[in-house]
Amino acid sequence: MQPLWPSPDYPMRIGTRGSPLALAQAVETRRRLMEMHGFDETCFEIVVIKTSGDRIQDKPLREVGGKGLFTKEIEEALLDSSIDIAVHSMKDMPVDQPEGLLLDCYLPREDPRDAFLSPTVEHLTDLPAGSLVGTSSLRRKAQILYKRPDLKVVEFRGNVQTRLRKLDEGVAHCTFLAMAGLNRLGMEEAANSPIALSDMLPAVAQGVIGIERRKDAEAVKELLSPIHDFPTGYQMDAERAYLKGLDGSCQMPIAALAEIDDDQMRLRGEILRPDGSECLAHELTGDIDDARALGVELARILLDNAGPYFFD
């Protein structure tokens, strides 16, 4: 007789990074599975996995391997069955998964906007010329310098708490974080204000939690299917197809956001020169069933407009 799964004796093992935000996302995933299926908390085990991205704190990610540094060890644990599911911040995810793994469950998207944080001024426009902006995001750096070429950008790695500490220590005069992360940590008051989407378009998939599984894990598929959020899934289809069309990585300043109204989608995208000297933007609308096609087409249009040396 097959044992009941998940159960206290045979818990579902949820793989995650160990930062406070990553743990909050794993707990949210566990809560949704408990509420949907009536499981007790003892039916789950949260397994913390330290990734290369967590270990390397003294270099920009683009110099040491890009987005995959936050997922490689977790996906290896999934492939060797050390864990049953992996919970990811989708903006950290490469567009292609290793053979045998699948991303087909997304939780409802949180606020996708960026947040402005500064102990000295209220808004980005209030910063004096020459002020130091702390960010490790090539996208944010390019967007900031496009609007404020008089500012200076300094490298600012670490989790939310580390970056707030660096801000308090005066390493920079301001920084930016995702509103989604602050909301999930109950720290939304740390932000001076969210930044309007018209002023700073977010990273692809910002605010989205994705749950990865093995393709052949049918029991896992059945458990995850009821907690999948379909509107967020359509958004990810469009945004990640756009990212793949641009061959996107940490080495390119890329922004995008898909929004849904009834069965219609508005997809906005931006690409910027790394030094912020130029920004190309475009948007498309269409049926949500054509989400992937919209992403592919938007990437094609922006690349055609950019020419071959835009990102150099």
N, C-alpha and C positions, 0 to 999 in steps of 0.2 A: 504493500500500500504506500502510495506517494505521500510524504509528510506535507502538512499544511505549510504554505509559504506565501508571504513572509509570516514568521512567528517568532516568539522569544527564543526558541531553540534554533531557528533558521532565519535570522533577520535579513532584510534587504540591506545590502551594504552600499552606502551612498558616498561616492568619492568626491572630494573637494580640496581646494587649497585651504590653507589654515588662517588666512587673514580674517579679521572680524566680519568684513563684508561677505567674503566667500562662505563663512560659516552661517551667516544670517540667511544667505540664499539657499543653502542646504537645508536649514531648519524650515524655511518657507516651503520648500519642496516636500519635506516630510509631513508638514502640517496639512498640505493639500491632499496628499495621499491618505493620511489618517482620516480626514473629514470625508473624502470621497468613498472610501472603502470600509470605514469603521474600524481601522486597525488601532492598536495601542502603540504608544511610543516605543515600547520594548520590542516591537517587531522591526525596528530599524537600527542600524549602526552607522554613525557618521565616521568615515575613515578619512583622516587628514593626510594629504600627500604633498610633500614639499617639491615644488617645481624648480626648474632651472631659472625661471624668471624671478622666483622668490629669492634664490640664493645670490643672484648677480644684481647688486644694488649700486655699483659704482660706475656703470657704463650705460649709455642709451641702448635700448633694446634693438634698435635698427643696426647697431654695430655688432651684435652678438647672436643674431638669429631671428629677431622679429617675434610675431605673435605666437608662434608655436612653442615658445619657451614657457608659456603659462599652461600648456595643455599636454605636452609630450609625455611626462611621467604619469599623468592621470589616465591618458589613453592607453598607455602600456599596461597599467593595472587593470583596465577594463578588458583589454585583449587577453590577458592571462587569467582572467576570472577572479582576480583578487578583490574586485568590487563588481557590483551588479549594474549600477548606473553612475554617470558622472554629471555633476552639476557645474555649468559654466556661465560666466558672463559672456554673452555672445559677441561683444565687441572685441574680446580676446581670441576669438576662434578663427583659425584659417578657413578659407572657403571650401577646402577639400578635406574629407575625413580619411583616416587610414582604412585600408581594405578590411572589411568585416565590421566596421562601426557605422552607426546611423544616428542622425539628428532629426527626430520627427516629433518632438514634444517641446512646446514653448509655453511658459507661464505668461499671464497677461502683462503687457508692457507697462513699466513704470514711466514716470515723467522723463522724456528723452532729452530735456534741455540741459545745457551746461549751467553751472552756478559760479558766480563771481565771489571770491573771498578775499577780504583785505582788512587789516586792523587799522588802516589809516584813512582810506577813502571809501565812499559808498559805491561808486561806479567806475568802470574802466575809463570812461571819458574824463574822470576827475584826476587821473594820475598825472603828475608832472612829467615833462619830458625827461628821458633818461632813467625813469623808474625801472626796477627789476621785476620782471614777470617770471614766476616759477612754473615750469611745465615740462613734462617729458614727452608730451604729445606733439608730433610733427604737424598734425592738423591744426591744433590750437595755436602753436607757434606761428604758422603761416597765416592763419586767420587774424591773429592779433597784429602781426607786422603789416598785414595788408591794410588794416584800419588805422594802426598807430605805428608807423615806421620809426617814430622817435623813441620808442621803448626798447629795452634790452631784455632778452629772454635768457634765463639760466636753467640748467638741467635740474629737475625736481622729481626724483623717483621715490617710490615707497607707497604703502597703503594709505588710506585716508588719515589715520591717526598720525602717521609719520609725517605726512605733508602738512598737517595742521601744526605739528610741533615745529617743523622747519619755518613755517610762516611766523610763529610766535618768536622764534629765535632771530628773526630778521634776515634770513637767507634771501628772501624776496619780499617785495612790497605787496604782492598779490599772487593769487593762484586761481586755478579753475578745477572744479571737480564735477562729476555727474550728479545732477539732482537725484537721480534714481538711487545711487548709492547712499547719499545722505538720508533720503527718505527711509530706505530699508534699515538703516542703522538708528533711526529716530534722532538724527542729528541735523534736520533741515534748518534749524535755527542758526547753525554755523555759517550758513550762506548769507552774504549781504542781500543777494537777490538772484533769482533765476535770470538767465540771459534770453531775450526774445529770440525765437527761431529765425526771425528775419535778420538778426544781428550776428548770430553764430549757429550755423547748421551743425548738428551733432555728428559724431562718428557713426558709421554704419552699425546698426544693431544696438546702439546705446540704450540702456534701460531694459534689456531683454535677458531673461534667464533661459538657457537652453539645457535640455536633459538628453544626454547621449547614452546609447545602449548598443549592445551587440546585435547585429542584424538577425541572428538566428535565435535570439532570446524571445520566444513567443509569449511566455508568461509575463515577462517584463513589459512587452508591448501592450498586453491587455490591461495591465495595471496603470500604465502611463496614459493610454489613450483618453480616458475620461477627464484628465486634468489639462489636456492640450487646449490652448486658446487659439481658435481658428483665425480671428483677425490678425493676431500677432504672427501666426504662421504665414499668412499672405504677405505681411510686411517683410518678413525675413526672406521669403521667396524673391521679392523684388530687390531688396537692398543687397542681398548677398549675390544675386545674379549680376547686379551692377558692379559690385566689388570685384567679382571674378572677371567680368568683362574688362575692367581696368587693370587686371593682374595686380590687385591691390595688396599692399603689405604695409608694415611700419615705415617703409622707406618712401612712401608717397603721402602727401597731404590730401586726403579724400574725405568728403562729408556727404551725407545723404539722409533723407527721411521720407518714408512712405506713410501716408495718412489715408484713412478709409472713411468714406461717407456713404452709408448704405452699401451698394455693391460697386461703388466707384473708388478708384485709387488715384491720389495725387502723389507723384514721386518727384522729389527735388534732389538735385545733386550739384556738388561743387568739386572742382579740382583746382589746386593752387600751386604756384611755384614754391619750392621749399623756402625761399627767402621772403615770401609774401609780396613779391613785386607784381604779381598778376593773379587774378582769380577768374575762372570760367565757370559759369553757372547756367543750368538749364532745368526745365521741368516738363514732365509729361503727365497726362491723365488717361485713364482707361479703365476697363473692367477688371475687377480683382482676379478673375480667372486668368487674366493675361499678365499677372504680376511678374513672372519671370521674364516674359518677353519685354515688358516695360523696362526692367532693369538692364537687359542686354542692349536695348535700343538707346537708352540714356547714356550708357557707357560709350557706345559707338559714336553718338553725336559729339560728346565732349572730347573724345580722342581725335575725331576728325577736325574739330575746331582747334585743338591744342597743337597739332603737328608733332613731329618726331622727337624734338628736343625739349619739350615743355618741362619735364621733371628734372632735367640736368642741373 
